[in-house]
């Protein structure tokens, strides 16, 4: 299954749709359903395929499905907080 996220051209459309996409992805993964944000190019073909009105742009396509093997379980290999967060200005590690 896939969800096509299309936005109108209002001021906060991309921001609102992006938050909705993030929520859908997190909810899917929490239930063991894999998904990913597919977009950033070639989406005019999707717009044409679905015959969306001229006032809409396709922001993303979200495919959903069950992974062939379990993923995302267990300890993640993450960078240390001091490598990705800075205190008040860049270069001052947040520890």
C-alpha positions as CSV (number, residue, x, y, z in Angstrom):
1,X,0.0,0.0,0.0
2,X,1.2,3.5,-0.6
3,X,-0.1,6.9,0.5
4,X,0.5,9.9,-1.8
5,X,0.8,13.1,0.2
6,X,-0.3,16.1,-1.9
7,X,-0.4,19.7,-0.7
8,X,-2.2,22.8,-1.9
9,X,-0.2,26.0,-2.2
10,X,-1.1,27.6,1.1
11,X,1.5,29.1,3.5
12,X,1.9,26.2,5.9
13,X,1.0,23.3,3.6
14,X,4.5,21.7,3.4
15,X,5.1,22.1,7.1
16,X,1.7,20.6,8.1
17,X,2.1,17.7,5.6
18,X,5.6,17.0,6.7
19,X,4.4,16.6,10.3
20,X,1.7,14.3,9.1
21,X,4.2,12.2,7.2
22,X,6.4,11.9,10.2
23,X,3.5,10.8,12.4
24,X,2.5,8.1,9.8
25,X,6.0,6.8,9.6
26,X,6.4,6.6,13.3
27,X,3.0,4.9,13.8
28,X,3.8,2.4,11.1
29,X,7.2,1.4,12.5
30,X,5.7,1.1,16.0
31,X,3.3,-1.5,14.6
32,X,6.1,-3.4,12.7
33,X,5.1,-1.9,9.3
34,X,8.0,-0.6,7.3
35,X,7.8,2.7,5.5
36,X,9.9,5.5,4.1
37,X,9.6,9.0,2.6
38,X,9.9,8.7,-1.1
39,X,10.1,12.0,-3.0
40,X,12.2,15.0,-4.0
41,X,12.0,14.4,-7.7
42,X,10.0,12.8,-10.4
43,X,6.7,13.4,-8.6
44,X,5.0,15.2,-11.5
45,X,4.4,11.8,-13.0
46,X,2.6,10.8,-9.9
47,X,0.5,14.0,-10.1
48,X,-0.4,13.2,-13.7
49,X,-1.1,9.5,-12.9
50,X,-3.6,10.5,-10.2
51,X,-5.0,13.4,-12.2
52,X,-4.5,15.8,-9.3
53,X,-5.9,19.3,-9.9
54,X,-3.4,22.1,-10.9
55,X,-3.5,23.7,-7.5
56,X,-1.8,20.6,-5.8
57,X,1.8,19.4,-5.6
58,X,2.9,15.9,-4.6
59,X,5.2,16.2,-1.6
60,X,5.8,12.5,-1.0
61,X,4.8,8.9,-1.6
62,X,4.8,6.7,1.5
63,X,5.0,3.0,0.7
64,X,3.9,0.7,3.6
65,X,4.6,-3.0,4.0
66,X,5.8,-5.7,6.3
67,X,9.6,-6.1,6.1
68,X,10.9,-9.5,4.8
69,X,13.1,-9.7,8.0
70,X,12.8,-8.0,11.3
71,X,14.4,-4.6,11.3
72,X,14.8,-1.8,13.8
73,X,14.8,-4.0,16.9
74,X,17.6,-4.0,19.5
75,X,20.3,-1.5,20.3
76,X,20.8,1.2,17.7
77,X,24.4,2.4,16.9
78,X,24.0,6.1,17.5
79,X,26.6,8.8,17.6
80,X,27.4,10.3,21.0
81,X,25.3,13.3,22.0
82,X,28.4,15.4,22.1
83,X,29.0,14.7,18.4
84,X,25.5,15.8,17.2
85,X,24.4,18.5,19.7
86,X,26.1,21.8,20.5
87,X,25.7,24.1,23.5
88,X,24.7,27.7,22.6
89,X,27.0,27.7,19.5
90,X,28.5,25.3,17.1
91,X,31.7,23.5,18.2
92,X,30.8,23.6,21.9
93,X,29.8,20.0,22.7
94,X,26.5,19.5,24.6
95,X,27.4,16.9,27.2
